Amino acid sequence: MTTFHIPDMSCGHCKATVEKTIHALDPAAQIAFDMAARRISVESSTDAAHVQAALAEAGYPVAST
């Protein structure tokens, strides 16, 4: 499982976009959201770098922790 910090994720619309973006890469991906901390944990067969790039392209760049 990989954890990403997404500082721009702040609402339900953001969550839906992040979820849609990851599921476009891997429909079977498991995603756990911590909206207060603006973090997601992703279990996916897709490489973490590809997930990170897709999130950035969708407007939700991952911050380094």
C-alpha positions in Angstrom: 0.0 0.0 0.0 1.3 3.4 -1.0 0.3 6.7 0.8 0.1 10.0 -1.0 -0.3 13.5 0.5 -2.6 15.6 -1.8 -2.8 19.1 -0.3 -5.4 20.3 -2.9 -7.9 17.6 -2.0 -10.4 19.3 0.3 -14.0 18.2 -0.6 -16.2 15.5 -1.9 -15.7 16.6 -5.5 -12.0 16.3 -5.0 -12.4 12.9 -3.5 -14.5 11.7 -6.5 -12.0 13.0 -9.0 -9.1 11.3 -7.2 -11.1 8.1 -7.0 -12.1 8.2 -10.7 -8.5 9.0 -11.8 -7.1 6.0 -9.9 -9.8 3.6 -11.0 -9.2 4.6 -14.6 -5.7 3.2 -14.2 -6.7 0.2 -12.1 -10.5 -0.6 -11.6 -9.6 -3.0 -8.8 -7.6 -0.5 -6.8 -8.4 -0.1 -3.1 -8.4 3.5 -1.9 -8.6 4.7 1.7 -9.2 8.5 2.2 -8.2 10.6 5.2 -9.7 13.9 4.2 -8.7 15.8 7.3 -5.0 14.9 6.7 -5.5 15.2 2.9 -3.9 11.7 2.4 -4.9 8.6 0.5 -3.6 5.1 0.8 -3.7 3.1 -2.4 -3.4 -0.6 -3.0 -3.0 -1.1 -6.7 -1.2 -3.2 -9.3 -0.3 0.1 -11.0 3.1 1.5 -10.2 3.0 4.4 -7.7 4.8 6.7 -10.1 2.0 6.2 -12.7 -0.6 6.9 -10.0 1.2 10.0 -9.0 1.5 11.3 -12.6 -2.2 10.6 -13.3 -3.2 12.5 -10.1 -1.0 15.5 -11.2 -2.6 15.5 -14.6 -6.0 15.5 -13.0 -5.1 18.6 -11.0 -4.2 16.9 -7.7 -0.4 16.9 -7.5 1.1 14.8 -4.8 3.2 16.7 -2.2 6.5 15.2 -1.0 6.3 14.2 2.6 
